[in-house]
């Protein structure tokens, strides 16, 4: 952010410039409805969004992260875990969490980024940045990390494994939770966790396994976070896994701007739509929404701690006679 920038609550003309705005834009798909869905009915018992990407702009009229969180607060979503996937977005996540009380951060190199970094000879440098960020205030998790055999071929898997194992070590060294990305790699992810030793608080983000995998995760005390795709009509395996998972290991997330829950599948997702996913989960479990909210809120705070455990930092230093007027903003987003 330039030194002469001033804070504002909205995005710039293209939705990605300006203070509080996203730094990347989601690729548009032809024919996709780019309008944000309406606000759902507010929850009586508030919850947290376990995994979101507010650094990514989406929609016809992209929202700044502050606007996103204002909407979320209005429907009972108390806070979010803002998740990085490379050096740039991890730095953004850590910086935003320092100045936003409704946000905590997770930092990591996404498994699909690892092969290119390895080929360029910069994976170790990137991991060193993640290790440094993991020690910053209000960074409570290492993620998203893991294995993705859907997008990465055999040639890139060695780099993914090396990166994943390094992230596991970073999480344990800093006593942070671990958020796992697991796509078409269930057996390899589990084998790695058992071989290297999983952190005490391990979360399968956007859980994609079946009921048998849910029972295996339960045996090891690993948390399972369900996203909007659990509401999709073709996701019977996820609902079976949800039913098999112990309630004390359940979390909920948006993975925004992706995986928008029914009835708005395909439209831009956002933390304020979390109640749609939660109500779908409660209906499948045949339980009261407020009871499920209370359980998931307790689970979330056990994994990450309280959102007010560490104070936020003022976004900009207060001007005074002794301060250089050209001083860069404190905690500003690069």
C-alpha positions, 0 to 999 in steps of 0.5 A: 500500500502506498504511503499516501493511501487512505483507508476506505471500506469499499473496493476500487473501480475494478474491485481489487484495488484499495484498502480492505479489498481483494488482491486477486480475482476469481476466474469467471465462468461463462454463463455463471450468475455473478450476483451475490445471493440475498442474506439468509435468516440470521442464526440465533446462536453464532458460528465461525467460518473455519475457512475462507478466501476474502483476498479473492474478489468475485461477483459483478460488484466485488465486496471488500473484506470489511463489507463481507464481514459486516454482512456475516456479522448481521446473520450470526457469523461471528468471525472467519479464518482467512486462509492463504495459499502462497506467499502473497496471500499468506502475507495479506491474510496475516496483515488483515488479521492484525487489524480486523477483530473478526478475522484470524489467519492461516498461512501456507503454500498450497500443494498445487503451488509447490511443484512450480516453486520447487522447479524454480528453486524457491520452495525453501524460500517460500517455506521460510516466509511461511515459518516467519508468518506462523509466528505473527500475532493472530496467525492461528493455523498453517494451511491450506497445505496437503496433497492434490493429485487431481491437478498435479501429475506424478512429476509434481508429487515429490514437491507436494510431499516435501512441502506438506511435511514441512508445513506439518513441522511448522505447525508443530513448532509454533503449536498451531492448528493444521488445515489440510487440503486433500483432493484425490489423495486421501490415503497419501494424506493419512499415511503422511500424517501418521508417518510424520506425526499430525499436529494436536489440532488437525483439520480436514478443510472441505472434507471430501472423504466418505463415512469410512474416512470420517470414522478413521479421522475420528479415531485420531481426533482429526476435525472435519470441516464441511463446506457448501458442497455438502448440500449438493444433490450429488453429494450423498457420500459427504452427507454419509460422512457427516452423519458418521462424524462425531459432533465434537469434531465437526466444523463448518466453512464456506471456502468462499468464493467457491462452493456456494451452498444450495439454492445458490450453487454457482453464484459468488460465495461469502461468509454470510452464506454460512447459515445456509450450509449449517441449516443443511447440515442440521437438517441431514443430522435431524438436529436443532440448528442452534444446538449444532451451532453451539457445538460447532462454535465450541469446537472452533474455539478449541481448535483456534482459540478465541478471536479476542485472545490477541488484540488487533493493531490500529491500521494507521498510526495516529498523527502527531508532531513527532511522527513523520507524515510520510510514515507507512501505515501500520499493519497495512495490506501490501 
